[in-house]
Amino acid sequence: MTAHQDAGEADRDNPADEAESTARDAGVPAQRGRDVREQQYYRPLWVEEPARRRRLPDPVRTAAVRSVLLIALTLIQAMVAFLCTMAGSWLAFPMVISSVVSTIVATWGALDVWVTRQVWNQRNGVVSTPSSTARALRRERRRARRQARAHERAQERIRRRGGAGQLSHS
């Protein structure tokens, strides 16, 4: 508070002081006003949000972790091979050879993730949600079938009446 403000006047920029002054004006004891202020500003540390995507199945996740580790190892080997080559070290040639082999293994690891995912989807099925266009098409077909059935019922009614009310013989 500044020297120009009363001790009893609340700071209008601070909502907590505003809640306390509102509680005081309403005749609520100061303890109650403090509870209101605490309730007003209580926020959890984090808010649980639903996952945007489903969790990967265990075999696919295992293959993905293996692939990431293989790719990381390959990149480290390639960097060491490059640095050894630039330094003219005797270790350069073995590191280049191992980097080539490691690249082949990392490619296999990436393909393993893809194949494992395809096999999992084929064996366990995929939970598919129809797109909005598919829903719209189904809705249109349903509407057309309903109209066709209503038209058939109307024609049947006309035939049962013996053609009464029919203007032409079409």
HUKAQUI-V413650 format. One record per residue. N is the residue number from 1. RES is the residue in one small letter. SS is DSSP state (2 for helix, 1 for strand, 0 for the rest). OMEGA is omega in radians with two decimals (999 if undefined). Layout:
BEGIN
n=N res=RES ss=SS omega=OMEGA
n=N res=RES ss=SS omega=OMEGA
END
This chain:
BEGIN
n=1 res=m ss=0 omega=3.11
n=2 res=t ss=0 omega=-3.12
n=3 res=a ss=0 omega=-3.08
n=4 res=h ss=0 omega=-3.09
n=5 res=q ss=0 omega=3.02
n=6 res=d ss=0 omega=3.03
n=7 res=a ss=0 omega=-3.12
n=8 res=g ss=0 omega=-3.09
n=9 res=e ss=0 omega=-3.09
n=10 res=a ss=0 omega=3.06
n=11 res=d ss=0 omega=-3.04
n=12 res=r ss=0 omega=3.14
n=13 res=d ss=0 omega=-3.11
n=14 res=n ss=0 omega=-3.11
n=15 res=p ss=2 omega=3.14
n=16 res=a ss=2 omega=3.09
n=17 res=d ss=2 omega=3.12
n=18 res=e ss=2 omega=3.11
n=19 res=a ss=2 omega=3.14
n=20 res=e ss=2 omega=3.14
n=21 res=s ss=2 omega=3.09
n=22 res=t ss=2 omega=3.12
n=23 res=a ss=2 omega=3.13
n=24 res=r ss=2 omega=3.14
n=25 res=d ss=2 omega=-3.12
n=26 res=a ss=0 omega=3.12
n=27 res=g ss=0 omega=3.12
n=28 res=v ss=0 omega=3.13
n=29 res=p ss=0 omega=-3.07
n=30 res=a ss=2 omega=3.13
n=31 res=q ss=2 omega=3.14
n=32 res=r ss=2 omega=3.12
n=33 res=g ss=2 omega=3.11
n=34 res=r ss=2 omega=3.09
n=35 res=d ss=2 omega=3.12
n=36 res=v ss=2 omega=-3.11
n=37 res=r ss=2 omega=3.13
n=38 res=e ss=2 omega=3.11
n=39 res=q ss=2 omega=-3.08
n=40 res=q ss=2 omega=-3.05
n=41 res=y ss=2 omega=3.10
n=42 res=y ss=0 omega=3.04
n=43 res=r ss=0 omega=3.09
n=44 res=p ss=0 omega=-3.13
n=45 res=l ss=0 omega=3.08
n=46 res=w ss=0 omega=-3.12
n=47 res=v ss=0 omega=3.11
n=48 res=e ss=0 omega=3.08
n=49 res=e ss=0 omega=3.09
n=50 res=p ss=0 omega=-3.14
n=51 res=a ss=0 omega=3.13
n=52 res=r ss=0 omega=3.13
n=53 res=r ss=0 omega=3.10
n=54 res=r ss=0 omega=3.11
n=55 res=r ss=0 omega=3.11
n=56 res=l ss=0 omega=3.05
n=57 res=p ss=0 omega=-3.06
n=58 res=d ss=2 omega=-3.13
n=59 res=p ss=2 omega=-3.13
n=60 res=v ss=2 omega=3.14
n=61 res=r ss=2 omega=3.10
n=62 res=t ss=2 omega=3.13
n=63 res=a ss=2 omega=-3.14
n=64 res=a ss=2 omega=3.11
n=65 res=v ss=2 omega=3.11
n=66 res=r ss=2 omega=-3.12
n=67 res=s ss=2 omega=3.14
n=68 res=v ss=2 omega=3.12
n=69 res=l ss=2 omega=3.12
n=70 res=l ss=2 omega=-3.13
n=71 res=i ss=2 omega=3.11
n=72 res=a ss=2 omega=3.12
n=73 res=l ss=2 omega=3.13
n=74 res=t ss=2 omega=3.13
n=75 res=l ss=2 omega=3.10
n=76 res=i ss=2 omega=3.12
n=77 res=q ss=2 omega=3.14
n=78 res=a ss=2 omega=3.13
n=79 res=m ss=2 omega=3.12
n=80 res=v ss=2 omega=3.12
n=81 res=a ss=2 omega=3.12
n=82 res=f ss=2 omega=-3.12
n=83 res=l ss=2 omega=3.10
n=84 res=c ss=2 omega=3.11
n=85 res=t ss=2 omega=-3.13
n=86 res=m ss=2 omega=-3.13
n=87 res=a ss=2 omega=-3.14
n=88 res=g ss=0 omega=-3.10
n=89 res=s ss=0 omega=3.09
n=90 res=w ss=0 omega=-3.11
n=91 res=l ss=2 omega=-3.05
n=92 res=a ss=2 omega=-3.07
n=93 res=f ss=2 omega=3.10
n=94 res=p ss=2 omega=3.14
n=95 res=m ss=2 omega=3.10
n=96 res=v ss=2 omega=3.12
n=97 res=i ss=2 omega=-3.13
n=98 res=s ss=2 omega=3.09
n=99 res=s ss=2 omega=3.10
n=100 res=v ss=2 omega=3.11
n=101 res=v ss=2 omega=-3.13
n=102 res=s ss=2 omega=3.09
n=103 res=t ss=2 omega=3.10
n=104 res=i ss=2 omega=3.14
n=105 res=v ss=2 omega=3.12
n=106 res=a ss=2 omega=3.07
n=107 res=t ss=2 omega=3.07
n=108 res=w ss=2 omega=3.13
n=109 res=g ss=2 omega=3.12
n=110 res=a ss=2 omega=3.09
n=111 res=l ss=2 omega=3.11
n=112 res=d ss=2 omega=3.11
n=113 res=v ss=2 omega=-3.10
n=114 res=w ss=2 omega=-3.12
n=115 res=v ss=2 omega=3.14
n=116 res=t ss=2 omega=3.13
n=117 res=r ss=2 omega=3.13
n=118 res=q ss=2 omega=-3.14
n=119 res=v ss=2 omega=3.13
n=120 res=w ss=2 omega=-3.14
n=121 res=n ss=2 omega=-3.12
n=122 res=q ss=2 omega=-3.12
n=123 res=r ss=2 omega=-3.01
n=124 res=n ss=2 omega=3.13
n=125 res=g ss=0 omega=-3.13
n=126 res=v ss=0 omega=3.05
n=127 res=v ss=0 omega=-3.09
n=128 res=s ss=0 omega=3.05
n=129 res=t ss=0 omega=-3.10
n=130 res=p ss=0 omega=3.14
n=131 res=s ss=0 omega=-3.11
n=132 res=s ss=2 omega=3.13
n=133 res=t ss=2 omega=3.12
n=134 res=a ss=2 omega=3.11
n=135 res=r ss=2 omega=-3.13
n=136 res=a ss=2 omega=3.11
n=137 res=l ss=2 omega=3.11
n=138 res=r ss=2 omega=3.12
n=139 res=r ss=2 omega=3.12
n=140 res=e ss=2 omega=3.13
n=141 res=r ss=2 omega=3.11
n=142 res=r ss=2 omega=3.14
n=143 res=r ss=2 omega=3.13
n=144 res=a ss=2 omega=3.11
n=145 res=r ss=2 omega=3.11
n=146 res=r ss=2 omega=3.14
n=147 res=q ss=2 omega=3.13
n=148 res=a ss=2 omega=3.11
n=149 res=r ss=2 omega=3.12
n=150 res=a ss=2 omega=3.13
n=151 res=h ss=2 omega=3.10
n=152 res=e ss=2 omega=3.13
n=153 res=r ss=2 omega=3.13
n=154 res=a ss=2 omega=3.13
n=155 res=q ss=2 omega=3.13
n=156 res=e ss=2 omega=3.11
n=157 res=r ss=2 omega=-3.13
n=158 res=i ss=2 omega=3.14
n=159 res=r ss=2 omega=-3.14
n=160 res=r ss=2 omega=3.14
n=161 res=r ss=0 omega=3.14
n=162 res=g ss=0 omega=3.07
n=163 res=g ss=0 omega=-3.13
n=164 res=a ss=0 omega=3.13
n=165 res=g ss=0 omega=-3.12
n=166 res=q ss=0 omega=-3.08
n=167 res=l ss=0 omega=-3.13
n=168 res=s ss=0 omega=-3.13
n=169 res=h ss=0 omega=-3.12
n=170 res=s ss=0 omega=999
END
